């Protein structure tokens, strides 16, 4: 049984590779989530701006129609 235990376990290079892949995975994950959050925030701002313009136009057109 001692011969089979010889190869079980992580070698230092494998451990270092796992750490590097883990760190890169976390960085890429944060980058993707940040980009996604920025995109969603941009859409929310666009919707708010379009809604404000729509309300202003509705009020302006409503007043001009009531005067005529």
C-alpha positions in Angstrom: 0.0 0.0 0.0 2.9 2.4 0.6 3.7 2.3 -3.1 0.2 3.5 -4.1 0.4 6.4 -1.6 3.5 7.7 -3.3 1.6 9.4 -6.2 -1.5 10.5 -4.2 -1.4 14.2 -3.4 -0.6 17.4 -5.1 2.8 18.2 -6.3 4.0 21.8 -5.7 3.6 22.7 -9.4 0.1 21.4 -9.5 -0.8 23.3 -6.3 0.7 26.5 -7.8 -1.3 26.0 -11.1 -4.5 25.6 -9.1 -3.8 28.8 -7.2 -3.1 30.7 -10.3 -6.2 29.4 -12.1 -8.3 30.2 -9.0 -7.0 33.8 -8.8 -7.5 34.3 -12.5 -11.0 32.9 -12.3 -11.9 35.3 -9.5 -10.5 38.3 -11.4 -12.4 37.3 -14.6 -15.5 36.7 -12.6 -15.4 40.2 -11.0 -14.7 41.8 -14.4 -17.7 40.0 -16.0 -20.0 40.9 -13.1 -18.8 44.5 -13.2 -19.4 44.8 -16.9 -22.8 43.3 -16.5 -23.7 45.6 -13.7 -22.5 48.6 -15.7 -24.6 47.5 -18.7 -27.7 47.1 -16.6 -27.1 50.5 -14.9 -26.7 52.1 -18.4 -30.1 50.7 -19.5 -31.7 52.0 -16.3 -30.4 55.5 -16.9 -31.5 55.3 -20.6 -35.0 54.3 -19.5 -35.2 57.1 -16.9 -34.0 59.7 -19.5 -36.5 58.6 -22.1 -39.3 58.6 -19.5 -38.4 62.2 -18.4 -38.3 63.4 -22.0 -41.7 61.7 -22.6 -43.3 63.3 -19.6 -41.9 66.8 -20.6 -43.2 66.4 -24.2 -46.6 65.1 -22.9 -46.9 68.2 -20.6 -45.8 70.6 -23.3 -48.1 69.1 -26.0 -51.0 68.9 -23.5 -50.7 72.6 -22.7 -50.5 73.6 -26.3 -53.6 71.6 -27.2 -55.6 73.0 -24.3 -54.8 76.6 -25.4 -55.9 76.0 -29.0 
